[in-house]
Amino acid sequence: MRAILDLAGPSTRALSYLLGFTVIGLASAVMITQTQLSDIVAWSEKIFGTLFLTMFCGLVYVAALALVKVSGRTLAEPGVRTWFEAGVQSANAIATLALTYTLLGISLGIGSLAEHDLNPGTIQDVIKGLTDNFSMAFMTTVVGLPTSAGLRAALLVAYSRAQERAQHQPLPYYGD
């Protein structure tokens, strides 16, 4: 029971960070683009797809949880290095996911060329299929790689601070 309670605090804090940054990002997008929230959500689902968004959010959550578990602790505490490694691997998985979807979008776009005869009557449909797939391809990279780099940097800084705390910890005083 204690293990569940110990994990519940950091997990809800990580979820709060994830949801908070999502709300701030959506509010910023609404302000910048002057577009309705429902239109932004529909566009995101169309461009990225539900599977990408689900996997992306799951990996960001794991990295945020690792960041919460490493922050404010020292290396001497159990689990700090394990959570750091889990967070870095999650951040790397975000980059891998983004690049995989980039290659998938390019492959789907090129594959759509083989399905159509190229003539003046069909060129508009071919170009539309290419741009839809290429849009997904490049947007996943535009979102995934900076997110991955930011999470990795935050984890490295938190881990470095944990190392500094371990080096500057005073020796315990046992009295006379």
N, C-alpha and C positions, 0 to 999 in steps of 0.2 A: 504494500500500500504506500509506503514511504517513497519507493522508487517512482510510482505513478505521480505522487504529489511533487516530487523533485523535478520531474520532467514537465509537469503541467505549467509551472511558472514560466520557464523559458520558452516552452512551445507557444503559449498564448502571447507572450511578448513578441516572439518572432512573427506570429500571425498578425499581430497588431501592426508591426512594421510593414509587413507585406501589404496589408489592406490600406494602411495609411499612405504608402507611396503610390499605390494604385489610385486612390482617390485624388491625391495631389496631381498625379499624371493626367488623369481624366479631366480634372478641373482646368489644368493648364491647357490641355488640348481643346477644350470647349472655349476657353477665353481666346486662345490664339487663332483658331480656325473659324470662330463664330458659328459652329455647327452644333446641332442638338446632340445630347449624350447618346440617345438611342441610335442616331446615325453613325456616331463614332464606334459604338459597340458593334453594330451591324457590319460596318466597314472592316473592323478588326477581325471579326469572325469570317468574313468573306476572304480577306487577304491571307490571314494566318491559318485559319482552320481551327476547329475545336480541339483536335488532337495536339497540335503544336502548342496552343495556349494552355492546355491542361498540363502537358509535360513541362513546359516552360515555368509555369507557376509553381509546380511541385518542386522543381529543381531550385528555383529561387527561394522557396520556403526552407528547403533543407540547408542552403547556404546561409540564410538569415538565422536559422536555428543554431547552426554551428557558430556563427558570429556572436550570438547572444551567449552561448555556452563558453566561449573563449574570453570574451570581454570581461575585464575586471577580475580575472583570476591569475594565478601564477602557474608556472610549469610544474611546480611541486604537487599541485592538486591533481587527483586522478581524472583522466578523461580529457584533459585539455588538448594534448597532442592528437588524440583520436578524433575529437570534434574538429580540430583544425584541418586534419587530413580529409575528413568527410566533407567539410565545407569547400576546400580547394578542389576536390574531385567533383563536387556538385557544380562549382563554377566552370570547371573544364568541360563538364557534360553539357552545360548551356552552350558553350562555344561549338561543341561537336554537334549538338542538335541544330543550331543555327546553320552551320555549314552543310549538314546533311539535307536540311530542307532547301538550301540554296541549290544544291546539286539535283535534288528531286524536281524543283521547279524548272530548272534548265532542261532536265531530261524530259519532263512532261511537255514543255514548250517545243522542243525539237521533235518529240514523238508526234505532236499534233500536226507537224508539217507533212508527215508521211500519210496522214489520213485524208488529206485534201489534194485535189488537183489544183495546181497553181495556174490560174488564168485571170483575166481582168474581172470576171464576175465573182470569183471566190476570194480574191486577195483581201478584202475587208474582213471576212470571217477568219482567215488564216492569221492576219495581224492581230485581231482581237484575242484569239486563243493564245498567241505568243505573248502578248502583253499581260494577259491575266496570269499566266504561269510565271513569267519573268518578274512580275510585280511581287508575287509571293516569294520567289527566290531571293530577291534582293532585300526585301523588307525584313525577312527573318535574319539576315546577316546584319542589317542596320540596327536592329533591336538587340539581337543576341550577343554579338561580340562586345559592344560597349558594356552591356549588363554583366557579362562574364568578367571583363577586365575590372570593372568597378568592385564587384564582389570579391574577386581575388585580391585586389589591393587592400580592401577593408580587412579581410581576413589576415593578410600578411602584417598589416599594421597592428591589429589586435594581438596577434601571436608575438610580435616583436615586443610589445608592451608587457605581455605576460613573461617573456624572458627577462626583461629589465626588472620587473617586480621580484622575480626569483633571485636575482643577483643582489638586490638591495634590501633583502629581508633581514631585519635585525635578528641576532641570536636570542633564543628564549632566555629569560631570567628565572632562575630557580630559587633565588633567595639564599640566605645564609643558614 
